Amino acid sequence: MATCKERTRRKASLLHLFFFILGALTAVFLLVSSERWRRAHLTTDDDDEVVDGGEEWGMVRTRGAQFVVGDGASISPLYVNGFNTYWLMVLAVDPSTRGKVTEVFQQAAAVGLTVCRTWAFNDGGWRALQKSPSVYDEEVFKALDFVVGEARKHRIRLILSLSNNWDDYGGKGQYVRWAKAAGVANLTSDDDAFFYDETVKGYFKDHLTAMMTRGEHAWIREMAFHVKSVDPAHLLSVGSEGFYGPSSPPARRRANPNADAAHTGTDFIRNHRILGVDFASVHVYPDTWLPAGATNEAQVTFATSWVEAHIEDAEGALGGMPVLFAEFGVSTTKAGAAFNATTRDAFIEAVYGSMLRSTRRGGSGAGALLWQVFPEGTEYMDDGYAVVLPRAAATARIVAAHSRRLQPFNSRCAWSCRWGCNKWDPQGDDADVSFHHEL
């Protein structure tokens, strides 16, 4: 049986901020309120000023079980069809690869993807953003500025992950190593000191503060409080896999993909009841979670039940909270992969189908983000999950169709209309969305 830690390490972030871009940024990365961002600009390497087009994006908030944008009569739901591309900041550092950032946003926007989740951390090592505690490489920060600016140009909102549970890009292990190098006593070799040592937690708080101004349940509470004290406007989530832990009812623990999952230190319901956490987050990786030999049909069945169980708990046990499936994917290339490009498409359609059923009834399923979208020419970094949209026409059609199906629900109309109902194109492909009065 595969353990949860045997899957691709770079996928799981510890804490992430739903960062909704309102304008391009100055050379110093600032997470600020809409009023302060309205007139911000980005200075490029050539000192050319790229000025925001003037259209302000509304801040994204939660209202009951949904994300919403706007105020008063113009309020509308926001359902997410998104993607992951974790390495954008690193590619943006090098002028020879910076164009790939623009390329992936162009390709994503062309199929209606509206949210990108990417790493806003790189701790120590190659092209590090944070070279040592609170010591930053300004060129890497400017690269992150570039990513934010390009997302804004293509009207793609960002979810910025702020640290990693695994060793890729530093993560919690790098914070512990920094503390050991500084002579902090009584640190074990276990990276979990990240969650309890006051010096290590101080390092991470300083990083959170830097990002706002340019695990363990008590740790989540402490860090959520710190983030909200610096920046109460943006939405915060934990970034966990969504496994059910010891405090969950036995029936829910049985929903886990394997016996190890309940003992990984995460607890979906308990972790998301903490004050300051605005929405729930879950991952979906049946190919690495289920026992070896599971057929692709069994994996698709698991994925569907996994998604629906978490939507049910977001609506019930969590009192009506949006749940975002921040990573979902299956490998088509690694050894023993049960999926190929065709069966991967069936998996994607199954996840989208569960999301759409929730959307149609006004449920907590706020959206799903595919792991992961690559532009052409970057396949050398493929972890087995890459989707290169120009080379995967069938997948691109599925993604675009789901984007179109969400459009009427994201339309601007009075909240009393329940869901959007005035932007449906009856001539468009896959125009099969029920109007609100038909639900």
Helices and strands as residue ranges (DSSP letters): G 4-6, G 9-11, E 16-19, H 34-37, E 41-43, E 49-51, E 60-63, E 66-69, G 72-74, E 76-78, E 80-84, H 88-93, H 99-110, E 115-119, E 130-132, E 135-136, H 138-153, E 157-161, H 171-181, G 191-195, H 198-213, H 217-230, E 235-237, H 250-253, G 259-263, H 268-271, E 280-284, H 286-289, H 296-315, E 323-328, H 341-360, E 365-371, G 379-381, G 389-391, H 393-406, G 407-410, G 415-417, G 436-438
